[in-house]
Amino acid sequence: METTLGEQIMLLSLDDTSGAPHLQAQSEYMISSASVLELALAARVRMDGDHLVATDPTPLGIPVLDETLKRIAGQDKREDAQAWIFRLKKEAVEGARQGLLDKGVIREERARRWGIFPTNRYPEADGTVEQEVRRKLTAAVLEGQEPDARTAALLVLLHSGGLHKLVFAEADQAAVEKRMAELTEGHWAEPAMKQLVDSVFVALTAHSASTAVGVTNTGI
């Protein structure tokens, strides 16, 4: 089953059984960043100097990405990638969640926190999708295989946002850090794509530095 980068990040950030999110603040910005990178990989947007611009307004047929592309293409003034990442966060997170629900990968459970506050949880309904994502990540990071472009983009997001510490929790963290840094720095030959990847890295690492690393029990 084909999933977007944002959907993959959401899957990796959710506890499979309880449906509670890990590193919620970081993962939400990672999902937003994923929309930008996904459009770049599809040759719909690129960096022009310091600004993110649309190069092809043709829809991809994925609602959340098409809406993101429409907004970037219709911008009144040109802005950098970081500005778009912050602006698109709410819509990107909602779109990733709805995509996973529509595909039957997660299910929605409604409850009340402490018996008072309504909250939603999204436990896994189909574990095969996440298993395949993790297989590709493991092959690239722990087995030294060269990742495809989308897997490399996912690794950039995981590394920048700190989620790799959860994904590879049982692995040698020093080795994981070294390998992910190599992939983040060395995979992108096209200058415009490398510039966008660097912009995403700066945006996510800046946000992660200002956010306490931990597990939150609030719903996505």
Buried (B, 14 or more C-beta within 10 A) or exposed (E): EEBBBBBBBBBBBBBEEEBBBBBBBBBBBBBBBBBBBBBBBBEBBBBEEEBBBBBBEEEBEBBBBBBBBEBBBEBEEEBBBBBBBEBBBEBBBEBBBEBBBEBEBBBEEEEEEEEEEEBEBBBBBBEEBBEEBBEBBBBBBBEEEEBEEBBBBBBBBBBBBBBBBBBBEEBEEEEBBEBBEEBBEEBBEEEBBBBBBBBBBBBBBEBBEEBEEEEBEEBB
